[in-house]
Amino acid sequence: MDIQFYDVKNRKKVDVSDKDVKKTKYERQTKDGGTQVRYALRAVVGGVRLTKFVSQKDWDSLDAPQE
Protein backbone atom coordinates (compact mmCIF):
# COMPACT_ATOMS: atom_id res chain seq x y z
CA MET A 1 0.00 0.00 0.00
CA ASP A 2 1.36 3.41 -0.92
CA ILE A 3 0.89 6.56 1.14
CA GLN A 4 0.76 9.89 -0.66
CA PHE A 5 2.90 12.75 0.66
CA TYR A 6 3.29 16.27 -0.71
CA ASP A 7 6.90 17.23 -1.47
CA VAL A 8 7.07 20.96 -0.70
CA LYS A 9 10.59 21.34 -2.09
CA ASN A 10 9.73 19.88 -5.52
CA ARG A 11 6.05 20.96 -5.42
CA LYS A 12 4.56 17.60 -6.33
CA LYS A 13 2.83 14.62 -4.76
CA VAL A 14 4.95 11.56 -4.03
CA ASP A 15 3.79 7.99 -3.36
CA VAL A 16 5.81 6.24 -0.64
CA SER A 17 5.60 2.56 0.22
CA ASP A 18 4.23 1.97 3.72
CA LYS A 19 7.33 -0.05 4.64
CA ASP A 20 9.42 3.16 4.27
CA VAL A 21 7.13 5.19 6.56
CA LYS A 22 7.61 5.82 10.28
CA LYS A 23 5.05 7.08 12.77
CA THR A 24 5.67 9.93 15.19
CA LYS A 25 3.74 12.00 17.73
CA TYR A 26 4.21 15.69 18.42
CA GLU A 27 3.12 16.74 21.90
CA ARG A 28 3.08 20.26 23.33
CA GLN A 29 1.69 22.08 26.30
CA THR A 30 -1.04 24.62 25.57
CA LYS A 31 -1.40 27.95 27.35
CA ASP A 32 -4.22 26.65 29.53
CA GLY A 33 -2.09 23.73 30.77
CA GLY A 34 -3.51 21.01 28.53
CA THR A 35 -1.58 18.78 26.18
CA GLN A 36 -2.04 18.85 22.42
CA VAL A 37 -1.05 15.74 20.47
CA ARG A 38 -0.60 15.67 16.70
CA TYR A 39 -0.07 12.42 14.83
CA ALA A 40 2.22 12.32 11.80
CA LEU A 41 3.84 10.00 9.29
CA ARG A 42 7.41 10.62 8.19
CA ALA A 43 9.52 9.39 5.28
CA VAL A 44 12.70 10.30 3.41
CA VAL A 45 12.61 10.26 -0.40
CA GLY A 46 15.60 11.35 -2.45
CA GLY A 47 17.16 13.08 0.55
CA VAL A 48 14.02 15.12 1.18
CA ARG A 49 12.24 14.61 4.53
CA LEU A 50 8.48 14.39 4.16
CA THR A 51 5.85 14.75 6.89
CA LYS A 52 2.12 14.12 6.67
CA PHE A 53 -0.26 14.84 9.54
CA VAL A 54 -3.03 12.27 9.97
CA SER A 55 -5.87 11.50 12.35
CA GLN A 56 -5.31 9.32 15.42
CA LYS A 57 -7.49 6.62 13.86
CA ASP A 58 -5.32 6.45 10.73
CA TRP A 59 -2.14 6.62 12.84
CA ASP A 60 -3.26 3.71 15.03
CA SER A 61 -4.32 1.57 12.07
CA LEU A 62 -0.94 1.82 10.32
CA ASP A 63 1.54 -0.93 11.18
CA ALA A 64 4.78 1.05 11.06
CA PRO A 65 7.65 1.59 13.51
CA GLN A 66 7.37 4.61 15.79
CA GLU A 67 10.17 7.19 16.04
CHARMM-style PDB file with segment names, atoms N, HN, CA, C and O in Angstrom:
ATOM      1  N   MET     1       0.844  -1.173   0.000  1.00  0.00      PROA
ATOM      2  CA  MET     1       0.000   0.000   0.000  1.00  0.00      PROA
ATOM      3  C   MET     1       0.891   1.238   0.000  1.00  0.00      PROA
ATOM      4  O   MET     1       1.839   1.323   0.780  1.00  0.00      PROA
ATOM      5  N   ASP     2       0.596   2.173  -0.850  1.00  0.00      PROA
ATOM      6  HN  ASP     2      -0.175   2.104  -1.484  1.00  0.00      PROA
ATOM      7  CA  ASP     2       1.360   3.415  -0.919  1.00  0.00      PROA
ATOM      8  C   ASP     2       0.640   4.520  -0.175  1.00  0.00      PROA
ATOM      9  O   ASP     2      -0.590   4.575  -0.155  1.00  0.00      PROA
ATOM     10  N   ILE     3       1.418   5.399   0.437  1.00  0.00      PROA
ATOM     11  HN  ILE     3       2.416   5.355   0.421  1.00  0.00      PROA
ATOM     12  CA  ILE     3       0.888   6.561   1.138  1.00  0.00      PROA
ATOM     13  C   ILE     3       1.353   7.786   0.369  1.00  0.00      PROA
ATOM     14  O   ILE     3       2.521   7.881  -0.010  1.00  0.00      PROA
ATOM     15  N   GLN     4       0.445   8.720   0.140  1.00  0.00      PROA
ATOM     16  HN  GLN     4      -0.503   8.643   0.448  1.00  0.00      PROA
ATOM     17  CA  GLN     4       0.757   9.891  -0.658  1.00  0.00      PROA
ATOM     18  C   GLN     4       1.179  11.051   0.239  1.00  0.00      PROA
ATOM     19  O   GLN     4       0.447  11.444   1.148  1.00  0.00      PROA
ATOM     20  N   PHE     5       2.364  11.592  -0.024  1.00  0.00      PROA
ATOM     21  HN  PHE     5       2.958  11.273  -0.762  1.00  0.00      PROA
ATOM     22  CA  PHE     5       2.898  12.755   0.659  1.00  0.00      PROA
ATOM     23  C   PHE     5       2.984  13.897  -0.342  1.00  0.00      PROA
ATOM     24  O   PHE     5       2.980  13.671  -1.552  1.00  0.00      PROA
ATOM     25  N   TYR     6       3.061  15.127   0.165  1.00  0.00      PROA
ATOM     26  HN  TYR     6       3.064  15.310   1.148  1.00  0.00      PROA
ATOM     27  CA  TYR     6       3.293  16.273  -0.707  1.00  0.00      PROA
ATOM     28  C   TYR     6       4.713  16.755  -0.473  1.00  0.00      PROA
ATOM     29  O   TYR     6       5.076  17.114   0.647  1.00  0.00      PROA
ATOM     30  N   ASP     7       5.516  16.763  -1.525  1.00  0.00      PROA
ATOM     31  HN  ASP     7       5.222  16.471  -2.436  1.00  0.00      PROA
ATOM     32  CA  ASP     7       6.896  17.229  -1.465  1.00  0.00      PROA
ATOM     33  C   ASP     7       6.908  18.735  -1.690  1.00  0.00      PROA
ATOM     34  O   ASP     7       6.731  19.198  -2.817  1.00  0.00      PROA
ATOM     35  N   VAL     8       7.115  19.501  -0.623  1.00  0.00      PROA
ATOM     36  HN  VAL     8       7.258  19.125   0.292  1.00  0.00      PROA
ATOM     37  CA  VAL     8       7.070  20.962  -0.702  1.00  0.00      PROA
ATOM     38  C   VAL     8       8.235  21.488  -1.528  1.00  0.00      PROA
ATOM     39  O   VAL     8       8.076  22.442  -2.290  1.00  0.00      PROA
ATOM     40  N   LYS     9       9.403  20.873  -1.382  1.00  0.00      PROA
ATOM     41  HN  LYS     9       9.532  20.098  -0.763  1.00  0.00      PROA
ATOM     42  CA  LYS     9      10.593  21.339  -2.090  1.00  0.00      PROA
ATOM     43  C   LYS     9      10.428  21.232  -3.604  1.00  0.00      PROA
ATOM     44  O   LYS     9      10.783  22.158  -4.334  1.00  0.00      PROA
ATOM     45  N   ASN    10       9.890  20.099  -4.082  1.00  0.00      PROA
ATOM     46  HN  ASN    10       9.602  19.347  -3.490  1.00  0.00      PROA
ATOM     47  CA  ASN    10       9.726  19.878  -5.523  1.00  0.00      PROA
ATOM     48  C   ASN    10       8.322  20.189  -6.021  1.00  0.00      PROA
ATOM     49  O   ASN    10       8.048  20.088  -7.217  1.00  0.00      PROA
ATOM     50  N   ARG    11       7.421  20.571  -5.098  1.00  0.00      PROA
ATOM     51  HN  ARG    11       7.644  20.653  -4.127  1.00  0.00      PROA
ATOM     52  CA  ARG    11       6.046  20.959  -5.425  1.00  0.00      PROA
ATOM     53  C   ARG    11       5.292  19.896  -6.218  1.00  0.00      PROA
ATOM     54  O   ARG    11       4.719  20.173  -7.272  1.00  0.00      PROA
ATOM     55  N   LYS    12       5.306  18.675  -5.686  1.00  0.00      PROA
ATOM     56  HN  LYS    12       5.772  18.451  -4.830  1.00  0.00      PROA
ATOM     57  CA  LYS    12       4.556  17.605  -6.328  1.00  0.00      PROA
ATOM     58  C   LYS    12       4.198  16.543  -5.296  1.00  0.00      PROA
ATOM     59  O   LYS    12       4.793  16.482  -4.220  1.00  0.00      PROA
ATOM     60  N   LYS    13       3.231  15.717  -5.630  1.00  0.00      PROA
ATOM     61  HN  LYS    13       2.747  15.766  -6.504  1.00  0.00      PROA
ATOM     62  CA  LYS    13       2.826  14.619  -4.764  1.00  0.00      PROA
ATOM     63  C   LYS    13       3.725  13.424  -5.032  1.00  0.00      PROA
ATOM     64  O   LYS    13       4.120  13.158  -6.167  1.00  0.00      PROA
ATOM     65  N   VAL    14       4.040  12.703  -3.943  1.00  0.00      PROA
ATOM     66  HN  VAL    14       3.719  12.919  -3.021  1.00  0.00      PROA
ATOM     67  CA  VAL    14       4.948  11.562  -4.027  1.00  0.00      PROA
ATOM     68  C   VAL    14       4.288  10.381  -3.334  1.00  0.00      PROA
ATOM     69  O   VAL    14       3.772  10.526  -2.226  1.00  0.00      PROA
ATOM     70  N   ASP    15       4.297   9.217  -3.969  1.00  0.00      PROA
ATOM     71  HN  ASP    15       4.717   9.099  -4.869  1.00  0.00      PROA
ATOM     72  CA  ASP    15       3.792   7.992  -3.358  1.00  0.00      PROA
ATOM     73  C   ASP    15       4.958   7.257  -2.697  1.00  0.00      PROA
ATOM     74  O   ASP    15       5.990   7.007  -3.320  1.00  0.00      PROA
ATOM     75  N   VAL    16       4.767   6.917  -1.416  1.00  0.00      PROA
ATOM     76  HN  VAL    16       3.929   7.120  -0.909  1.00  0.00      PROA
ATOM     77  CA  VAL    16       5.809   6.240  -0.642  1.00  0.00      PROA
ATOM     78  C   VAL    16       5.242   4.925  -0.145  1.00  0.00      PROA
ATOM     79  O   VAL    16       4.114   4.874   0.344  1.00  0.00      PROA
ATOM     80  N   SER    17       6.018   3.864  -0.267  1.00  0.00      PROA
ATOM     81  HN  SER    17       6.935   3.905  -0.664  1.00  0.00      PROA
ATOM     82  CA  SER    17       5.599   2.558   0.220  1.00  0.00      PROA
ATOM     83  C   SER    17       5.466   2.604   1.739  1.00  0.00      PROA
ATOM     84  O   SER    17       6.264   3.254   2.414  1.00  0.00      PROA
ATOM     85  N   ASP    18       4.459   1.916   2.280  1.00  0.00      PROA
ATOM     86  HN  ASP    18       3.810   1.388   1.732  1.00  0.00      PROA
ATOM     87  CA  ASP    18       4.225   1.972   3.718  1.00  0.00      PROA
ATOM     88  C   ASP    18       5.354   1.345   4.527  1.00  0.00      PROA
ATOM     89  O   ASP    18       5.461   1.608   5.725  1.00  0.00      PROA
ATOM     90  N   LYS    19       6.195   0.525   3.910  1.00  0.00      PROA
ATOM     91  HN  LYS    19       6.108   0.311   2.937  1.00  0.00      PROA
ATOM     92  CA  LYS    19       7.330  -0.045   4.639  1.00  0.00      PROA
ATOM     93  C   LYS    19       8.442   0.986   4.863  1.00  0.00      PROA
ATOM     94  O   LYS    19       9.310   0.775   5.709  1.00  0.00      PROA
ATOM     95  N   ASP    20       8.427   2.095   4.119  1.00  0.00      PROA
ATOM     96  HN  ASP    20       7.722   2.266   3.432  1.00  0.00      PROA
ATOM     97  CA  ASP    20       9.421   3.162   4.275  1.00  0.00      PROA
ATOM     98  C   ASP    20       8.924   4.296   5.160  1.00  0.00      PROA
ATOM     99  O   ASP    20       9.604   5.313   5.298  1.00  0.00      PROA
ATOM    100  N   VAL    21       7.752   4.138   5.761  1.00  0.00      PROA
ATOM    101  HN  VAL    21       7.199   3.312   5.649  1.00  0.00      PROA
ATOM    102  CA  VAL    21       7.128   5.194   6.559  1.00  0.00      PROA
ATOM    103  C   VAL    21       7.300   4.892   8.045  1.00  0.00      PROA
ATOM    104  O   VAL    21       7.225   3.740   8.472  1.00  0.00      PROA
ATOM    105  N   LYS    22       7.533   5.952   8.827  1.00  0.00      PROA
ATOM    106  HN  LYS    22       7.594   6.888   8.480  1.00  0.00      PROA
ATOM    107  CA  LYS    22       7.611   5.821  10.285  1.00  0.00      PROA
ATOM    108  C   LYS    22       6.564   6.731  10.913  1.00  0.00      PROA
ATOM    109  O   LYS    22       6.235   7.789  10.377  1.00  0.00      PROA
ATOM    110  N   LYS    23       6.048   6.297  12.061  1.00  0.00      PROA
ATOM    111  HN  LYS    23       6.315   5.438  12.496  1.00  0.00      PROA
ATOM    112  CA  LYS    23       5.046   7.078  12.772  1.00  0.00      PROA
ATOM    113  C   LYS    23       5.732   7.916  13.845  1.00  0.00      PROA
ATOM    114  O   LYS    23       6.741   7.506  14.418  1.00  0.00      PROA
ATOM    115  N   THR    24       5.169   9.101  14.112  1.00  0.00      PROA
ATOM    116  HN  THR    24       4.349   9.434  13.647  1.00  0.00      PROA
ATOM    117  CA  THR    24       5.672   9.931  15.194  1.00  0.00      PROA
ATOM    118  C   THR    24       4.540  10.746  15.793  1.00  0.00      PROA
ATOM    119  O   THR    24       3.525  10.995  15.142  1.00  0.00      PROA
ATOM    120  N   LYS    25       4.726  11.162  17.044  1.00  0.00      PROA
ATOM    121  HN  LYS    25       5.551  10.960  17.573  1.00  0.00      PROA
ATOM    122  CA  LYS    25       3.744  11.996  17.731  1.00  0.00      PROA
ATOM    123  C   LYS    25       4.431  13.287  18.140  1.00  0.00      PROA
ATOM    124  O   LYS    25       5.567  13.277  18.615  1.00  0.00      PROA
ATOM    125  N   TYR    26       3.732  14.397  17.952  1.00  0.00      PROA
ATOM    126  HN  TYR    26       2.810  14.405  17.567  1.00  0.00      PROA
ATOM    127  CA  TYR    26       4.211  15.691  18.416  1.00  0.00      PROA
ATOM    128  C   TYR    26       3.302  16.133  19.559  1.00  0.00      PROA
ATOM    129  O   TYR    26       2.096  16.298  19.377  1.00  0.00      PROA
ATOM    130  N   GLU    27       3.891  16.322  20.738  1.00  0.00      PROA
ATOM    131  HN  GLU    27       4.870  16.188  20.886  1.00  0.00      PROA
ATOM    132  CA  GLU    27       3.118  16.744  21.896  1.00  0.00      PROA
ATOM    133  C   GLU    27       3.625  18.095  22.362  1.00  0.00      PROA
ATOM    134  O   GLU    27       4.828  18.358  22.345  1.00  0.00      PROA
ATOM    135  N   ARG    28       2.688  18.963  22.784  1.00  0.00      PROA
ATOM    136  HN  ARG    28       1.711  18.749  22.798  1.00  0.00      PROA
ATOM    137  CA  ARG    28       3.079  20.256  23.327  1.00  0.00      PROA
ATOM    138  C   ARG    28       2.075  20.689  24.381  1.00  0.00      PROA
ATOM    139  O   ARG    28       0.922  20.257  24.393  1.00  0.00      PROA
ATOM    140  N   GLN    29       2.544  21.544  25.255  1.00  0.00      PROA
ATOM    141  HN  GLN    29       3.481  21.894  25.245  1.00  0.00      PROA
ATOM    142  CA  GLN    29       1.690  22.083  26.298  1.00  0.00      PROA
ATOM    143  C   GLN    29       1.003  23.337  25.767  1.00  0.00      PROA
ATOM    144  O   GLN    29       1.648  24.202  25.174  1.00  0.00      PROA
ATOM    145  N   THR    30      -0.302  23.429  25.982  1.00  0.00      PROA
ATOM    146  HN  THR    30      -0.826  22.727  26.464  1.00  0.00      PROA
ATOM    147  CA  THR    30      -1.040  24.616  25.570  1.00  0.00      PROA
ATOM    148  C   THR    30      -0.991  25.661  26.679  1.00  0.00      PROA
ATOM    149  O   THR    30      -0.556  25.372  27.794  1.00  0.00      PROA
ATOM    150  N   LYS    31      -1.434  26.858  26.374  1.00  0.00      PROA
ATOM    151  HN  LYS    31      -1.788  27.092  25.469  1.00  0.00      PROA
ATOM    152  CA  LYS    31      -1.398  27.946  27.347  1.00  0.00      PROA
ATOM    153  C   LYS    31      -2.245  27.655  28.581  1.00  0.00      PROA
ATOM    154  O   LYS    31      -1.903  28.075  29.686  1.00  0.00      PROA
ATOM    155  N   ASP    32      -3.346  26.936  28.392  1.00  0.00      PROA
ATOM    156  HN  ASP    32      -3.623  26.594  27.495  1.00  0.00      PROA
ATOM    157  CA  ASP    32      -4.217  26.646  29.533  1.00  0.00      PROA
ATOM    158  C   ASP    32      -3.783  25.411  30.319  1.00  0.00      PROA
ATOM    159  O   ASP    32      -4.511  24.969  31.208  1.00  0.00      PROA
ATOM    160  N   GLY    33      -2.627  24.851  30.017  1.00  0.00      PROA
ATOM    161  HN  GLY    33      -2.036  25.210  29.295  1.00  0.00      PROA
ATOM    162  CA  GLY    33      -2.085  23.732  30.775  1.00  0.00      PROA
ATOM    163  C   GLY    33      -2.400  22.365  30.207  1.00  0.00      PROA
ATOM    164  O   GLY    33      -1.923  21.362  30.737  1.00  0.00      PROA
ATOM    165  N   GLY    34      -3.183  22.291  29.154  1.00  0.00      PROA
ATOM    166  HN  GLY    34      -3.572  23.106  28.724  1.00  0.00      PROA
ATOM    167  CA  GLY    34      -3.506  21.014  28.532  1.00  0.00      PROA
ATOM    168  C   GLY    34      -2.381  20.531  27.632  1.00  0.00      PROA
ATOM    169  O   GLY    34      -1.383  21.225  27.435  1.00  0.00      PROA
ATOM    170  N   THR    35      -2.553  19.355  27.099  1.00  0.00      PROA
ATOM    171  HN  THR    35      -3.364  18.792  27.259  1.00  0.00      PROA
ATOM    172  CA  THR    35      -1.576  18.777  26.178  1.00  0.00      PROA
ATOM    173  C   THR    35      -2.222  18.559  24.824  1.00  0.00      PROA
ATOM    174  O   THR    35      -3.290  17.955  24.724  1.00  0.00      PROA
ATOM    175  N   GLN    36      -1.571  19.051  23.788  1.00  0.00      PROA
ATOM    176  HN  GLN    36      -0.704  19.542  23.869  1.00  0.00      PROA
ATOM    177  CA  GLN    36      -2.038  18.845  22.419  1.00  0.00      PROA
ATOM    178  C   GLN    36      -1.154  17.788  21.768  1.00  0.00      PROA
ATOM    179  O   GLN    36       0.073  17.864  21.834  1.00  0.00      PROA
ATOM    180  N   VAL    37      -1.783  16.811  21.146  1.00  0.00      PROA
ATOM    181  HN  VAL    37      -2.779  16.750  21.092  1.00  0.00      PROA
ATOM    182  CA  VAL    37      -1.048  15.740  20.473  1.00  0.00      PROA
ATOM    183  C   VAL    37      -1.414  15.756  18.997  1.00  0.00      PROA
ATOM    184  O   VAL    37      -2.592  15.754  18.639  1.00  0.00      PROA
ATOM    185  N   ARG    38      -0.388  15.772  18.139  1.00  0.00      PROA
ATOM    186  HN  ARG    38       0.569  15.773  18.430  1.00  0.00      PROA
ATOM    187  CA  ARG    38      -0.600  15.673  16.698  1.00  0.00      PROA
ATOM    188  C   ARG    38       0.090  14.416  16.219  1.00  0.00      PROA
ATOM    189  O   ARG    38       1.208  14.110  16.636  1.00  0.00      PROA
ATOM    190  N   TYR    39      -0.577  13.692  15.345  1.00  0.00      PROA
ATOM    191  HN  TYR    39      -1.484  13.941  15.006  1.00  0.00      PROA
ATOM    192  CA  TYR    39      -0.071  12.422  14.831  1.00  0.00      PROA
ATOM    193  C   TYR    39       0.430  12.629  13.403  1.00  0.00      PROA
ATOM    194  O   TYR    39      -0.235  13.266  12.586  1.00  0.00      PROA
ATOM    195  N   ALA    40       1.614  12.083  13.115  1.00  0.00      PROA
ATOM    196  HN  ALA    40       2.155  11.566  13.779  1.00  0.00      PROA
ATOM    197  CA  ALA    40       2.216  12.317  11.804  1.00  0.00      PROA
ATOM    198  C   ALA    40       2.900  11.063  11.288  1.00  0.00      PROA
ATOM    199  O   ALA    40       3.263  10.163  12.045  1.00  0.00      PROA
ATOM    200  N   LEU    41       3.064  11.037   9.976  1.00  0.00      PROA
ATOM    201  HN  LEU    41       2.770  11.768   9.361  1.00  0.00      PROA
ATOM    202  CA  LEU    41       3.836   9.998   9.287  1.00  0.00      PROA
ATOM    203  C   LEU    41       5.041  10.693   8.671  1.00  0.00      PROA
ATOM    204  O   LEU    41       4.931  11.806   8.156  1.00  0.00      PROA
ATOM    205  N   ARG    42       6.199  10.026   8.728  1.00  0.00      PROA
ATOM    206  HN  ARG    42       6.289   9.122   9.146  1.00  0.00      PROA
ATOM    207  CA  ARG    42       7.412  10.625   8.188  1.00  0.00      PROA
ATOM    208  C   ARG    42       8.100   9.651   7.245  1.00  0.00      PROA
ATOM    209  O   ARG    42       8.034   8.435   7.428  1.00  0.00      PROA
ATOM    210  N   ALA    43       8.761  10.202   6.233  1.00  0.00      PROA
ATOM    211  HN  ALA    43       8.814  11.190   6.084  1.00  0.00      PROA
ATOM    212  CA  ALA    43       9.519   9.391   5.276  1.00  0.00      PROA
ATOM    213  C   ALA    43      10.621  10.253   4.677  1.00  0.00      PROA
ATOM    214  O   ALA    43      10.560  11.481   4.730  1.00  0.00      PROA
ATOM    215  N   VAL    44      11.621   9.603   4.109  1.00  0.00      PROA
ATOM    216  HN  VAL    44      11.669   8.605   4.066  1.00  0.00      PROA
ATOM    217  CA  VAL    44      12.702  10.295   3.411  1.00  0.00      PROA
ATOM    218  C   VAL    44      12.741   9.749   1.991  1.00  0.00      PROA
ATOM    219  O   VAL    44      12.903   8.547   1.781  1.00  0.00      PROA
ATOM    220  N   VAL    45      12.588  10.651   1.009  1.00  0.00      PROA
ATOM    221  HN  VAL    45      12.456  11.627   1.180  1.00  0.00      PROA
ATOM    222  CA  VAL    45      12.607  10.260  -0.402  1.00  0.00      PROA
ATOM    223  C   VAL    45      13.591  11.159  -1.135  1.00  0.00      PROA
ATOM    224  O   VAL    45      13.406  12.375  -1.189  1.00  0.00      PROA
ATOM    225  N   GLY    46      14.619  10.572  -1.689  1.00  0.00      PROA
ATOM    226  HN  GLY    46      14.769   9.585  -1.644  1.00  0.00      PROA
ATOM    227  CA  GLY    46      15.599  11.348  -2.446  1.00  0.00      PROA
ATOM    228  C   GLY    46      16.296  12.403  -1.609  1.00  0.00      PROA
ATOM    229  O   GLY    46      16.642  13.468  -2.119  1.00  0.00      PROA
ATOM    230  N   GLY    47      16.507  12.123  -0.339  1.00  0.00      PROA
ATOM    231  HN  GLY    47      16.226  11.257   0.076  1.00  0.00      PROA
ATOM    232  CA  GLY    47      17.164  13.076   0.546  1.00  0.00      PROA
ATOM    233  C   GLY    47      16.246  14.145   1.106  1.00  0.00      PROA
ATOM    234  O   GLY    47      16.684  14.980   1.898  1.00  0.00      PROA
ATOM    235  N   VAL    48      14.986  14.135   0.711  1.00  0.00      PROA
ATOM    236  HN  VAL    48      14.631  13.457   0.068  1.00  0.00      PROA
ATOM    237  CA  VAL    48      14.016  15.117   1.183  1.00  0.00      PROA
ATOM    238  C   VAL    48      13.149  14.477   2.262  1.00  0.00      PROA
ATOM    239  O   VAL    48      12.556  13.422   2.041  1.00  0.00      PROA
ATOM    240  N   ARG    49      13.076  15.118   3.438  1.00  0.00      PROA
ATOM    241  HN  ARG    49      13.558  15.976   3.618  1.00  0.00      PROA
ATOM    242  CA  ARG    49      12.241  14.608   4.526  1.00  0.00      PROA
ATOM    243  C   ARG    49      10.808  15.063   4.311  1.00  0.00      PROA
ATOM    244  O   ARG    49      10.542  16.244   4.087  1.00  0.00      PROA
ATOM    245  N   LEU    50       9.891  14.111   4.381  1.00  0.00      PROA
ATOM    246  HN  LEU    50      10.107  13.152   4.563  1.00  0.00      PROA
ATOM    247  CA  LEU    50       8.478  14.390   4.163  1.00  0.00      PROA
ATOM    248  C   LEU    50       7.693  14.100   5.435  1.00  0.00      PROA
ATOM    249  O   LEU    50       7.977  13.129   6.136  1.00  0.00      PROA
ATOM    250  N   THR    51       6.711  14.935   5.732  1.00  0.00      PROA
ATOM    251  HN  THR    51       6.479  15.724   5.163  1.00  0.00      PROA
ATOM    252  CA  THR    51       5.848  14.752   6.890  1.00  0.00      PROA
ATOM    253  C   THR    51       4.409  14.922   6.446  1.00  0.00      PROA
ATOM    254  O   THR    51       4.081  15.816   5.667  1.00  0.00      PROA
ATOM    255  N   LYS    52       3.553  14.040   6.960  1.00  0.00      PROA
ATOM    256  HN  LYS    52       3.820  13.314   7.593  1.00  0.00      PROA
ATOM    257  CA  LYS    52       2.124  14.119   6.671  1.00  0.00      PROA
ATOM    258  C   LYS    52       1.373  13.957   7.988  1.00  0.00      PROA
ATOM    259  O   LYS    52       1.550  12.956   8.683  1.00  0.00      PROA
ATOM    260  N   PHE    53       0.536  14.934   8.336  1.00  0.00      PROA
ATOM    261  HN  PHE    53       0.393  15.747   7.772  1.00  0.00      PROA
ATOM    262  CA  PHE    53      -0.261  14.845   9.542  1.00  0.00      PROA
ATOM    263  C   PHE    53      -1.536  14.068   9.243  1.00  0.00      PROA
ATOM    264  O   PHE    53      -2.196  14.291   8.228  1.00  0.00      PROA
ATOM    265  N   VAL    54      -1.872  13.142  10.157  1.00  0.00      PROA
ATOM    266  HN  VAL    54      -1.336  12.961  10.982  1.00  0.00      PROA
ATOM    267  CA  VAL    54      -3.029  12.267   9.973  1.00  0.00      PROA
ATOM    268  C   VAL    54      -3.844  12.231  11.259  1.00  0.00      PROA
ATOM    269  O   VAL    54      -3.408  12.726  12.298  1.00  0.00      PROA
ATOM    270  N   SER    55      -5.019  11.646  11.176  1.00  0.00      PROA
ATOM    271  HN  SER    55      -5.373  11.244  10.331  1.00  0.00      PROA
ATOM    272  CA  SER    55      -5.867  11.502  12.354  1.00  0.00      PROA
ATOM    273  C   SER    55      -5.318  10.383  13.245  1.00  0.00      PROA
ATOM    274  O   SER    55      -4.520   9.558  12.802  1.00  0.00      PROA
ATOM    275  N   GLN    56      -5.756  10.370  14.501  1.00  0.00      PROA
ATOM    276  HN  GLN    56      -6.405  11.040  14.861  1.00  0.00      PROA
ATOM    277  CA  GLN    56      -5.314   9.324  15.420  1.00  0.00      PROA
ATOM    278  C   GLN    56      -5.780   7.953  14.945  1.00  0.00      PROA
ATOM    279  O   GLN    56      -5.067   6.962  15.107  1.00  0.00      PROA
ATOM    280  N   LYS    57      -6.960   7.894  14.367  1.00  0.00      PROA
ATOM    281  HN  LYS    57      -7.539   8.698  14.235  1.00  0.00      PROA
ATOM    282  CA  LYS    57      -7.494   6.625  13.863  1.00  0.00      PROA
ATOM    283  C   LYS    57      -6.594   6.058  12.764  1.00  0.00      PROA
ATOM    284  O   LYS    57      -6.260   4.873  12.785  1.00  0.00      PROA
ATOM    285  N   ASP    58      -6.203   6.898  11.805  1.00  0.00      PROA
ATOM    286  HN  ASP    58      -6.474   7.861  11.788  1.00  0.00      PROA
ATOM    287  CA  ASP    58      -5.317   6.449  10.727  1.00  0.00      PROA
ATOM    288  C   ASP    58      -3.935   6.077  11.274  1.00  0.00      PROA
ATOM    289  O   ASP    58      -3.321   5.109  10.825  1.00  0.00      PROA
ATOM    290  N   TRP    59      -3.453   6.858  12.248  1.00  0.00      PROA
ATOM    291  HN  TRP    59      -3.952   7.644  12.613  1.00  0.00      PROA
ATOM    292  CA  TRP    59      -2.143   6.620  12.844  1.00  0.00      PROA
ATOM    293  C   TRP    59      -2.119   5.270  13.555  1.00  0.00      PROA
ATOM    294  O   TRP    59      -1.159   4.510  13.427  1.00  0.00      PROA
ATOM    295  N   ASP    60      -3.189   4.975  14.309  1.00  0.00      PROA
ATOM    296  HN  ASP    60      -3.969   5.592  14.413  1.00  0.00      PROA
ATOM    297  CA  ASP    60      -3.265   3.709  15.032  1.00  0.00      PROA
ATOM    298  C   ASP    60      -3.402   2.508  14.092  1.00  0.00      PROA
ATOM    299  O   ASP    60      -2.889   1.429  14.387  1.00  0.00      PROA
ATOM    300  N   SER    61      -4.083   2.690  12.977  1.00  0.00      PROA
ATOM    301  HN  SER    61      -4.500   3.567  12.737  1.00  0.00      PROA
ATOM    302  CA  SER    61      -4.321   1.571  12.067  1.00  0.00      PROA
ATOM    303  C   SER    61      -3.094   1.187  11.244  1.00  0.00      PROA
ATOM    304  O   SER    61      -3.018   0.070  10.732  1.00  0.00      PROA
ATOM    305  N   LEU    62      -2.135   2.099  11.111  1.00  0.00      PROA
ATOM    306  HN  LEU    62      -2.197   3.006  11.527  1.00  0.00      PROA
ATOM    307  CA  LEU    62      -0.943   1.824  10.317  1.00  0.00      PROA
ATOM    308  C   LEU    62       0.069   1.014  11.117  1.00  0.00      PROA
ATOM    309  O   LEU    62       0.413   1.373  12.243  1.00  0.00      PROA
ATOM    310  N   ASP    63       0.540  -0.077  10.528  1.00  0.00      PROA
ATOM    311  HN  ASP    63       0.260  -0.368   9.613  1.00  0.00      PROA
ATOM    312  CA  ASP    63       1.535  -0.926  11.177  1.00  0.00      PROA
ATOM    313  C   ASP    63       2.908  -0.489  10.712  1.00  0.00      PROA
ATOM    314  O   ASP    63       3.449  -1.031   9.748  1.00  0.00      PROA
ATOM    315  N   ALA    64       3.477   0.505  11.410  1.00  0.00      PROA
ATOM    316  HN  ALA    64       3.037   0.945  12.193  1.00  0.00      PROA
ATOM    317  CA  ALA    64       4.783   1.051  11.064  1.00  0.00      PROA
ATOM    318  C   ALA    64       5.544   1.306  12.353  1.00  0.00      PROA
ATOM    319  O   ALA    64       4.929   1.502  13.401  1.00  0.00      PROA
ATOM    320  N   PRO    65       6.886   1.307  12.297  1.00  0.00      PROA
ATOM    321  CA  PRO    65       7.652   1.594  13.514  1.00  0.00      PROA
ATOM    322  C   PRO    65       7.458   3.050  13.940  1.00  0.00      PROA
ATOM    323  O   PRO    65       7.235   3.938  13.117  1.00  0.00      PROA
ATOM    324  N   GLN    66       7.550   3.261  15.254  1.00  0.00      PROA
ATOM    325  HN  GLN    66       7.731   2.540  15.922  1.00  0.00      PROA
ATOM    326  CA  GLN    66       7.369   4.607  15.788  1.00  0.00      PROA
ATOM    327  C   GLN    66       8.738   5.215  16.107  1.00  0.00      PROA
ATOM    328  O   GLN    66       9.609   4.548  16.664  1.00  0.00      PROA
ATOM    329  N   GLU    67       8.913   6.482  15.748  1.00  0.00      PROA
ATOM    330  HN  GLU    67       8.205   7.024  15.295  1.00  0.00      PROA
ATOM    331  CA  GLU    67      10.169   7.191  16.036  1.00  0.00      PROA
ATOM    332  C   GLU    67      10.177   7.659  17.468  1.00  0.00      PROA
ATOM    333  OT1 GLU    67      11.146   8.277  17.910  1.00  0.00      PROA
TER     334      GLU     67
END
